[in-house]
Amino acid sequence: MAGVAVTPPHRFPPAATPIAGGQEVRSRLGRFKGGRETADTQQGRGRLRSHPTGDPPPAAMGQGRLRARLGLACCLLLLLLGGSGGLGSQGVAQGPWEEEQGPVAEGGPWGRVRYEAVKKHLGAVGALSKQYWQYLACKVWREGCEEEEEPLPFPGWSLPLVGQDYLEILSAWYCSFGKCCKTGDCRVVNNITGLEADLHGQLHGQHLAKEVVVQAVRGFLQSPRPEKPLVLSFHGWSGTGKNFVARMVASHLYRDGMKSECVRLFISLFHFPHHKYVDSYKAQLKKQISETVQLCKQSLFIFDEAEKLHFSLLDAIKPFMAHYDNKGQVDSRRSIFLFLSNLGGNTINEVALDFWRAGRAREEISMEFLEQRLQLELQESAENGYAQSRLLEENLIDFFVPFLPLEYHHVKLCARDAFLARGLPYTEAALDEVARMMVFVPKGEKLFSAQGCKSVSQRINYFLP
């Protein structure tokens, strides 16, 4: 801020008066030098005894601060070093008489190997702390601070589990101040295990979507050199979980989830409302995708209400989803495209209803049985952008993911999750009441929720005290 003089971290102001605490500490240490008390020690003790107020003098307060800081530093060192001779080890403690003998003996319990390991640990922790301090100092004191082109090389280390955990916490804290790398994808986490667990625990009634999404994303991320981006098209009625899964994928692939610079969400009627401006939309859309792909080595693009996209917009982004030919083309092979659409919902519901009428479980519906019918509906419907674009013709969509209609007990599970998300208690009667507030179709069977779970979280407001 203007008018405020800030002292750089490496330039400390000159001390106006000497600090008495250091002299007092030296006098205390002097008692044991040579087995006798020195004159300075006796004088220092006398000053303590003759203090008129009985309160500790400034020197004693300074000594207390010094001890506290030393204790804190020792605790941090033990946490970072973890098990390197501390927790769980059976080494023999050494007294001060052993420390005075110089370097540790080769064959002792604290051998040369462990001694060298501790030196490496200390060097690694020192290098890490130095980098953190330089980053924070450059954020506060701008002058004379130059960003390093290459990160400081860290010495080799093999920290135990406790130390690694604390270093990961420090790294996450450090990265929270801004970018950790030159590209925007330094916050990529790719937590496929967490994605699979959350899909199985929070996505109800969608056995096909769980299986296809996890396998497709895992296989794509594990491929060292994919030939093209991964393109998934989610289809089903509103409220069946398409948006929910798309956001869950973003939250498990990127630390910042939907807020990541590498995730872009496009809503048809919001971002591209007027067909007369389609040429302008095409240029803007291609520019945004190109810039994101160049910024991030791994990008995620989500198109909601994809059936309402103009077919020329789909054709405009087709090169980003096609096979990479390296002919002046942006390399987007590490990108994932998700299209969310209500198209095909009727076909999916008919198949689910036929299985129910035949007395067969909905879990028996296979991907092969349903995907073919879904593709036929998309190709025959001339009112949607899918049929008029070249995406289907050139087979650029890798998987058509069907989302089945939700039944009564699925809605109850959604209501339970909504109560738990707010930390509210619930009863079976309350869950039944929420489920009965939904509209179920067809009229005869009343089997499927017409809104899925879309308005469940709002309906539990009726049960709040």
N, C-alpha and C positions, 0 to 999 in steps of 0.2 A: 504494500500500500504506500501511496505517496506520502512523504514527510516522515516516515518511520525508518530509522536506521536499523537494519537487521544484520547481525553479526554472522558471517559465514561459519559453517560448522568446524572449519579447520583453523579459524582465527578466534582465539578467546581473548576477552578484554583483560588488561593487566589488573592484577589484584591490588586493591587499595591498601589493605592491611594484611599482614601475615596471618595465616590460619593457625590458631592455637591448638586445634585438634591434632594436627600432625605432630607437634612437639610433644603433646601428651602421650600419643601412641608410642612415639619413639622412647619416651621415658619409661613407659610400661614395659616395652620390649627390652629395655636396657637392664632390667632387674636380673634377667637370666644370663646376661653376657658375662662369662667368666665366673658365674656362681656368686656374684655379689651385686649389691645395689650401687648404682653410681650416684654422684651428687645431683645430677639432673633428676633422677628418679625420686630422691628424697624431697627435693624442692617441689616437684610436681605433686607428690602426695600431700605435702604440707599445704599447698594451695587448695586442694580438695577439702581438707579438714577445716581450713580457716574461712570457708565461704560463708558470708554473713547470713544469707537467706536460707541456707540448707538445701536450696535447689541445685541441681547439677549445673556446673559451669558450662559455658559454650564449648569448651574443649571436650567435656564428657558427651555433650550432645553430638558433636562432630564424630566422636568415636563410635557412638551408637549408630549413626547413619552409615559409617564405614562398615561396621559389622553387618548391618542389614544388607548393604549392597553386596558384600562378599558372600553372604549366605545365599542371596538370590542368584548370584552368578554361579555358585556351586550347584544349586538346584537345577538351573538350566543346563549346565554342563552334564549333570548326571542323566537328565532326561534325554539329551541328545545322544549321549554315549550309550544309553540303554543298558544292554547286558554285557558290555565289554569289561567284565571283571567286577561288576557291581551286583545287579540283581541276579539271583540264582547261581552265582559262582561260589566256589568253595575255596578260594584263595585265602591265604593267611594274611591278616592285617599286619602292616609294618609300622613300627614305631619311629619316632624321630631319630633314634640312634642308627637305624638302618638307612635313613635318608642321607645322613651325613657321610656315608661311606662312598658317595659318588654314584656312578652308573650302576645299574642293576646287574647282578650276576647272571651269567648265561643260563645256569641250570636251576635257578631259584624258582619259587612258585610264580613270581612276576617275571617271566622270562623275556628274552630279547624280542621274540616274536610279538608278544602282547605289547611290549613297550613301543615297537614300531607301529603296531596297529593303532594305538592311542595317538601317536604323532600324526598318522594319516587322518584320523577322525578329527582331530583338532584343526588340522590344516583345511579340511573340507568345510567344517563349520565356519571357520574364519573367512574363507573365500565367499561362502554363501552370505554371511552377515555383511561382509564388505559390499557385495553387490546390492543387497537391500538398502544399506545406508546410502550408497551413492545414488540410488534411484530416488529415495525420499529427499535427499539433500538437493537434488536437481529440481525437484518439484517446488521446493521452498525458496532456495537461493539460485536464481536463474543465471546470474552473471558468472562468467568463467566456467560454465558447465557445458561440456560437449558430450553428446551421446556417442557411445562406442558403437562402432559398426558391427563388431562381433562380440558375443557374450564371453565373459571371462571363463577360461577353461577351469573346471573344477578338478582337484586332485582325485585320484581313484579312491573309492571308499566302499565299504560294505557295512553300513550301519545296521544294528539290530532292529527288530520290529518297532520297539518303542521310539528309537531315534528317527526311524523312517516316518512314523506317524506324525511326529512333531514337525519334521521337515515338510511333509505334505501340507500340514496346516499352515506353516509359514508361507509356503509357495502359493496356496490359495489366497491367503491374506494379501500377499504382495501383488498378485494378479488382479485383485479386486480394485486396485487404484487405476487401472487402465490396461492397455494392451501389453501382453507379455512378448509379443513377437511382431514382426513387420506385417504379417497378414492377419486377417480378422478371424482365422479359424484356430487360434491358439487355445481356445476354450472348448475344443472338441473333446468329448469324453467317450462317446460310442459305448454306452453301457447297455449292451444287448441283454445281459443277465437280468438287469433291473427292468428293462422293457418287457421281457418275457414274464417276469414275476408279476408286474403290475397289470399286464394284459390278462393274465389268468385270474388275478384277484379282483380286478375292478371292471372288466368288460364282461358283461353277462349275456349269455345266449348267442355268442358269436364264435363257435368253435372253428369255423372256416377262416374267419378274419384273423384269429389268434395265430393259427398255424401258418397261414400264407405270409402274413406281415413279418413275423419273426424269422422264418426261413429265408424269405427274400432279402430282407435287410442284412441278416447275418452273412449270407453267402456273398452279397454284393460288397460288404465292407472287408470281408476276408480275401477277396480276389485281389491279387497284386496289380493286375493291369486289366481292368474291365474294358470291354470293347465299346460299350455305350453306357449312358446313364441308366439308372434304375427308374422305370416308369410304372407306377401303380395307379389303378383307377378303382376308387371305392364307389359301390353302387348299393342303393337301398333306400327305404323310406326315411323320412325325417325323424330324428331322435333315436336312431338305432346305433349310433356310436361312431359315425364317420369322422366328424370333427374331433371327437374325444380321442380317437386313435391317432389322428394326424398331430394333434398337440402333444400327445404322449410320446410319439416318435421324436418330435423336436426336443422335448425336455430330457430325453435319455441320450440323444446324440450330441447335444450342446449344453454346456454348463448354464447358459443364459436362456435356454428354451426358445420360446417364440420371440424373445427380445434380442436374440443373437443377430449380429450383422450378417450372418451367413444364412439366415432363414428369411424368406420372403413369402408373405401371404397376399394373394390377390382374390378379391371377391367380385364376381362378374358385374352385378348391378351397381356396385359401389365404385369400382375403379374404371369400368368401361360401360357407362350407362347409355350412351348415345351411339347408334350405329353410324351416324353421319360423320363422326369423328374417328372412325376406325383406323384411318391411315395414321393419324396422330398417335392413337393408342398403340399401334404396331411399332412405331419408332420408339416410343417411350418404353414399351415392354421389352423390346430387344436390347435397348440400352441398359435397363436395370438388370436384366439377366446376365448380360455380358460383363458389367461392372462387378456384380456379385461373384461370378465365376472367377474373374481375375483376382479379386481380393481374397477369396477363400478357396482352398484346394478341395474342400468338401462343402457343398451347398445343398440347401433344401428349399424347394419351391412348392407351395401349396396353392391350388386353384379351387376355390369353393364355388359351388353352383356352376360347375364346369359345363353343364348342358346348355347354359345360357350364353356362353362365349360365342362370339362371331367366328365362323369357320376360318376366316382369314387371319384371325389372331392365333388360332391353333396352327395354321400353316406357317405363320411367321416364326413361331418358336420351334417348329419341327427340326431345323438344323441342330438345335441344342440337344435334342433327344435322339438324333440319328447316330449311326456309327461314325466314329471319328476317322476322317481321311487325311488330316494334316495338310489341307490345301487352303491356307488362309483362314482356317476355321478356329474359333475359340474352343479350347479343349475343356469340355464339360463332362468328361467321362466319370468324374468323381461326384456328380450331382445326382440328387434324387428328386423326382417329380411326382407329386401326389395330386390326383384329380378327384374331387368329391362331387358326386352327382346323385340326384334322385331317380335318374333314368334306370330302368330295369327293375324298379321296386315291385311293380305288379307281377312280373314274371317270377321274381324271387318269392313273393308271397303265395302265388299259386302253387309253386312246388312245395313250399312248407305246409300249406293247407292240405294238399294231396297226401303227403306223408302222414299228417295227423289223422285224416279220415281213414287211411289204410291201417291205422294202429301202429305205425312205425315211429320210432323216436327221431326227432329232428337231427340228432347227432349222426344219423345214418346218411344224411345228405352229403354227397361227395362233391369235391371241387370239379371233377371231370363232368359229372352229371349236370351241374348248374351253370358252369362257365360257358358251355356251348350255347345253351338257351339264352344266356345273357348277351352274348355277342350277336346272336341273330336279331334280337330286339333292337340293339343299338344300330345295326346296319339297315334295318327296315324302316326305322323312324326317320323320315326326311326332315323333321322339324328341328333336329338338334345339330349342333356344330360337329359332333363326332362323325355323323354319317356323311356330311359334306366335306369334311377335311380329309387329309391323307394319312391320318394317324392309324386308322384301322386298315386302310389299304396297304400300307407299308409295314404293318405289324410292329409299330413302335411301342405299343403298350405291352409290357411284359406280363402283367397279371391283372385280370379283372376280379376284384375282391368283392364277393357278395356279402351283404349284411342282412341277416334274417330278421323278420319281424319279431318283436318282443311279446312274450306272453305274460299272464298275470303274475306268476311267481318271479319273473325277471323284473317287473316293475317294483315288486316288494323289495328285491335286492337293491335296486337303485334308490329307493326310499331309505333303506337302512344305511347305505353309504352317505346319503345326504345328511341324515341325523348325525352320523359319526364325524363327518367333516366339520360340523359345527360344534362338536363336543356336547351334543344333547342326548339325554336318555330317550329310549324308545321302547315301545311294547309291540307285541304282535298285533294287537288291536289297532294301534296307530298305523302300522304298516298296511294292514288291510284297508283301513279307512282311506289312506292316500291312494292305494291302487284302485279302489272303487270310484274315486273321483275322476279317473281317466275314462276315455271313450274307447270301447272295444268293438272290433269288426271281425268278420261279417255280422250282419244283423242276427242271423240264426245262431251261429256258434259263439259269437262274441269272444273270439280266441286271441286276436292280436290287438295290441294297443295302437290306436291310430296316430298317436303322437310319440310313441316310443317312451323314452324317459326324459324327453326334452323339458317338460314343465314340472318335473317332480320336485326339484329343489325349491321352487317357488310355492308349491302346495303345502309343504311342511310348515310354512309360516302360520297356517291356521291352528297349529298345535302348540305354538309358542305361548308361554304364560303371559 
